[in-house]
Amino acid sequence: MKISLDPWQKKFIETKGDKMLCTGRQVGKSVVCGIDAGRYAIRNKKKIILMIAPTERQAYALFEKTLDYIYNNAKNMILKGRKRPTKSKISLSNGTIIWCLPTGLTGLGIRFLTVHRLYADESARIPLAVWDAVTPMMLTTGGDTILLSTPFGTEGYFYDVLINKKNAFNSYTRFRTDSLKVMKERKVCASWTSFQREKSIQRIEQEKARMSALAYAQEYMGQPLNDLKQVFPDKLLKEICVLSRPEQISETKDYYLGQDIAGMGRDLSTWEILDGTNSQDIRQVENITKRRTHTPERVKLTTELEGTYRFKKIGIDDQGIGSGDFGYLLHNLTTKRKTISLNNASRALNSDGTKQKKLLKEDMYTNLLAMMENKRIKLLKDEDIFHSLRSVQFETNRGKTRFYGRNTHIAEGLIRAAWLVKTKPLNIYIY
């Protein structure tokens, strides 16, 4: 089905040179940039196009849309055989190549490229060290940089470009819009029905009621906000995320499992395993993520991991989607005495059994942060772990702290596992 572009999308494609999209979510950023990249690749010979994002999965989403555009508009230009498209490279008959490469945390692995056009998806979340590596790639080519992202605080390269810090980014044309405006103004057509329009507006209104005003302003109105702070600073994460996976599992160690459960959508279910034998030297030994898994599949994996690690405790959310997993594990002979309810809505208990004012989620995040700052915990050197923890933001309003993020599933598993280690001498059942 041919997509009908919004006026602002058409103008974006027609604009040459450096340009950026700072918008709310789901407005069609990657769609229009996929078209933009595909058109450039078809019309220009012997060019190198590079697509990056905080994670390889995010970069591939834009890469896939670009391939789809070329396939539908210039299929005969896509080389076949040994040079057929892969998950990291598209070669065209005009000599142009499109790369989709993981940048890592520093961009060190892609310094070899000379680039004529750079696309950076979720660019507000790309660490500064990566920009130091990729921006010189276009020094001699006269190339263009295309940035697309929802905001992420008021620091970093993307924000500097947005505000034209020190007038250093005069070459950029800036495009800004919000999710509600796009949903309301998009022309009804075959690819955007009136039903889709009504449901989208309804969903945004539901999100506005559910989220804090600051989080809603950032995610759907596309406003960079100083009041939403990063929980785990980049510098701290680089000091903590240093471990390799152990070659073998020891029967004499105390292992703890923290889980975050997702449904059949795009979100991840995660299994985070810590070695808490020494509470002053806690070490992550495994990080497992699965997408679109049913409850029986998740429970099967958990019980298989139990057979390998013999966990001391298993922490899981017993509300919403996670309630099914929690119920199964409570009825399993090997896990029922180890499975602990650690849901974000519960309140932690004082020693006398009364409830504290803080929600358990705040306690769990604060606990993991304290472990990091006191160098009591080391985590795996894994980009997905780094970016998940990096994505967690917080805001404080009237004495209440809210935690927020779009990629927090690994972080949510880790805070549960770390909480289990912290409270292992205690009775930590939360009802």
N, C-alpha and C positions, 0 to 999 in steps of 0.2 A: 504494500500500500504506500503510495506517494505521500510524504508528509507536507502539510501546508505550513510554511514558515511564518512566524510573527514578523511584523515590520522591523522590530529591533534586531531580530536574527538576520534578516536580509541585509540590514545596514551593517551589521557586524561582518558578514561575509564580504561585502563590497569594500570594507575599509582595509587599506594596505598598511604595512609597517607593524610596529609593536602595538599590541592591544591587550586589554584585559577585561574579564567579566567578573564582577563582584556582585553576586545575586543571592537570593534565597534559594532554598532547595527545590529540586525537581522542576526547574523552569525550562530545561532543554539546553543546558550548557554543553554537555558532552555531545549531544546530537548535532548542534550547530558547528561545534569545533571539528567533529568527525567529517562533516560536509566540507568545511573550510580546508581541512588537511587533504581530503580526497581530491578536491578541485585543484589545489596547488600541486599535488603530486602528478596529476594527469596533464596539467598544462605546462609544467616546467621539466626540462631535461636535466639529467645527471645531478640531481639534488639529494641531499641527505636531510631527512626529517627525523627528529627524535621526540619520543613521547615518554614522559616521566610522571610519577606520582609518588606519594609517600610509601605505598606498597605496590608490588608488582600486579596484584589483583586489580587495584584501582586504575593503574596505567593501562592494563589490558582492556578495560571497559571502553575507553576512548579509542584504542587501537582497533578493536573489533568493529566499532561503528564506522571507522575510516575504511576498513576493508569492505564492509557491507556497501558503503557508498560507491567505491570503485567497482565492486562486482556488479552493481546494478546500472552503472553508467559507462564503464569502460572495461568490461570483463575480459576482452581480448588482450588488454595490456598486462594482465597479471601473468607472470611467468609460471611455467609448470615444471614437472619433473623434479630434478634436484633443487631447483630454485623456487619451488612452490612455497606459498606462504606458510610460515610457522607461527608460533606464539610470540616470537620476538622480532620477526623480519618479514617485510613484504617487498619483493623486487618487481619492478615494472619494466616493460620493454623499452621505455625511453631512458633507462639508466638510473631512474630515481629509486631510492631505497628508503623505506620507512622502518625505523627501529623502535621497539618497545623494550626498554631495558631497566632492570632494577638499579636504583641509584645507591642502595645501601644507605648508611647513615652519614656518609661523607662524599659520595659521588666518585670515590677513588677508582672504581671499576669501569667507569665510562669516560675517563679523561682522554682516551685515545681518539675519540671522534672529533671530526670537524663538521659543523652542522650549519645548514642553511635556514632551518626553521625549527624552533623548539616549542613544543606544547607541554605545559605543566598543569596537570589536573590536580585538584585539591591543593593548589600551590600555597595556600595560607598555612598548610600543615607540613610543608617540606622544611627540614632543618636548614639553618643558615649555611652550614658547612657544605651542603650539596650545591647551593647557589655559587659558592666560591669556586666550585669545580666546573660547573656547566656554563656559566656566563662567558668565560674566555673561549668557548668552542666556536663562537661566531665572530671572533675578533677580526678575522681576515675574509669573511664571506659576505659581510653586509647583511647578515641574516636577521630574521625577525623572531621575537619572543611573544608567545601567546599564553597568557595566564588565565586560568579559570578556577573559581573557588567560591564557596561561602566563606565568610570571615572566620578568623580564629584569634580573638583578642586583638590587641593593638601593638603587636611587636612582630618583627620578622620582615623578610624581603617583600612579601605580597603587600603588607600594610604600608611599607615605605613607598612602594610604587603607587598605591592607591592615593596617598596623600601628597605624592610628589615631594618626598622629603628632601630638603635642601635644593630643590629644583634640579635634582639629579636624574629625573625620569621624564623629561619633557617630550620624549619621543613617543610616549604611550597615548593611545586613544582609549578612554575609559568608558565602559558600559555598565550601568547599574540598573537593577530592577528588583522587585520583590515577588514572592510566590503568589500572594493573593492578587496582585495587580495582573500578573500574567494569566492566572486561571480565569479571571473575570473578563479580560479583554481579548483573549485568544478567540479567533473566529471559529464558529461552529462549522465543521466540515466532516468529511468521511473519516479522517484520522483524529478528530476531536469532536465527539458527539455531545449533544446537550446533556446526556446522562453523565458522561465523564466530567463535564464542567460542573454540574451540580454536586456530584459526589466529591470532587476535589475541593470545592469551596467549603463544603460541609466538613471535610477532613481537616482542613486548615483551621476552621473555627473550633473544632474539637481539640486540636493541638494547642491553640491559644488558651483554651480553658484549662488544659492539663498542665502546661509548662509554666515556668516562671516568666515574668515579663521580659527579663533580660535574655533568657535562653531563646524565647520566641523571637525576639528582636534580632538576634544573631542568625538563627537558623532559617527563619522564613521571611524576615524583612531585609536580610542581608546587611545588617549594621554591625560594624566592628565595635566592640565594647571593652572598655578598660576594666569594667566591674566583674567580668568573668575571667578568673585567674586560672592559670595552669597549676594543677595539684603537684605533679612530679616534674620538676625542672629538667631541662635537657642535660645540663651538666651532671646532675645527680644520677640520672638514668645511665649516662655513659660510664659512670663509676661503678654502678651496680650490675648492669647487664653485661657480664664478662665471662660467664661459664660456658663450657662445652658439656654436652650430654655425657653422663658417665657410661663407661663401656659395660658395666655390669651392675646388677641390683644386689644389695647386701641383705641377708636375712636377719642381721643383727641391728639394723637401723630402724628408726621410727619415721614412717612415711605418713603424710597427711594429704588428702585430696580435697580441693576446692572446685566446685562446679558452677557454671552458669549455663542455664538452659534456654535455648531458642526453639522456635517452632519451625514451620516448613518454608519460611520466607528466606530472605537473603542474609539474615543474622546468623551468627555462629554460636553453636554450643561448644563449651570449652571444658577441658579437664586439666587442671593445674596441680602438679605434684611437688611437694616440698619434703626435703629431708630435715626433720626437726629434732634429730637426736641431740644435737648441741644447740640449745636455745640462743647461744651467743654467736653461732656460726651456722645459720639456716641456709640451706642451699636448694635451689630449684633443680629438679632432675628431669622433668618432662613437661611439655606443653603440647596438648592435642586439641585440634579444632575440627569440627564437623559441621557441614551445612545441610539443611533440609533432611533431618533425621527424625524418625518417629520414636515415640517413647520406648518401645521394646528394643530398638536398635541401640538407643543411648544406654538403657539399663544393662544390656548385654555387654557393651564396652566397659561400663563401670565395674561389673562383676568380674570380667576378665582381668581388668587392672587390679582388682582386689586379690585375685588369685596370684598375681605376680608380686605385688608390693605388700600385701597383708597390712593394710592401713590401720593406723591407730584410730583415726577419725575421718569421716567423710562429711563435708559441709555442703549443703545444697539449699536452694530456695524452695520452700514448700508452698509458694503461692503461684497462681496463674499456671503457666505451662509447666513449671517445675513440679507442681503438685503430684502429677502422675508418676514421675520418676521417684519422688520422695516416697509415695505409697508403695511402689514396687520394692524399693530398697528396704523399707521397714518390714516387709513380709518375707524378705530373703534371709535364710538362716545365717549366711556368712556376713551380711551387712547390717542386719536390723539393730544390733547393739552399738554400731559404729556411726550410724547415720544421724546427723545433727541438722535441725532446721535453723538456717541462717538467712532469713529473708530480710530484705531492705526496710520493710515497714515495721519490724519489731523494735521494741525499745530494750536497751540493755538493762540488766538487773543490778541493783546495789547488793552489797553483802547481806543486807537484812531482807532481801526479797522484794523491796519496793523498786519501782521503775525509775530510771534516770530520765532527765528531760531530753537528752540527745537520742536520736534514732540510732539503731545499731549500724546502719550504713555509714554514718559519720564516724562512729567508733572504729569500724573496720578500716576505712580509708586512713584515718589518723594513725591507727596502729601500724599499717604497712609503711606509711611515710616515716614514722618514728624509727621503725626497724632500719629503713634505708639510711636515714640521716645518722644513726648511731652505728652504721656499718655492721649490723647484726645479720644481714641477709644479702645473698648474692643470687642473681637471676641469670637465666640463660641468655647468651648473646644471640638474640633472635630479633629480626626486624619487626615481626608482627607483635612481639611482646613490647618492644620499645614504643612503637606507634600507638598501641592500645593504651599503655600507661600515659603516654604523652597527650593523648586526646582528652583525658579527664580534666574537666574544669569545675570550678566551684564559685559560688556567690554567697555572700552573707547579707541577710536582710532581717532587721529587727531581732538580732541574736540567733537566727536560724541559718544553718549552713545547708545549701543544696549542692549536690554533685550532679554533673551533667556531662554527656559526651555521646558521640555517634558510633564510636568504635571501642567501647569499653568492655566488651565481653571477656577478653582475656584478663583485664584488670579486675573484673568482678569475681572471676574464679580465684585469682591470686589473693584478693583481700580476704576471702573466706578461708583459704588454706592457711594464710598467715595468722588469722584470728584463732584457728584451731591450735596452732603451735603456741600462741601466746597464752591461751587458756587451758592448756592440756592438763594441769594439775587440778582444775576446777570442774564443777558440774556446770556445763555450759548449755544445757538444753534450754531452748527458748520456746515458750508456748504462746 
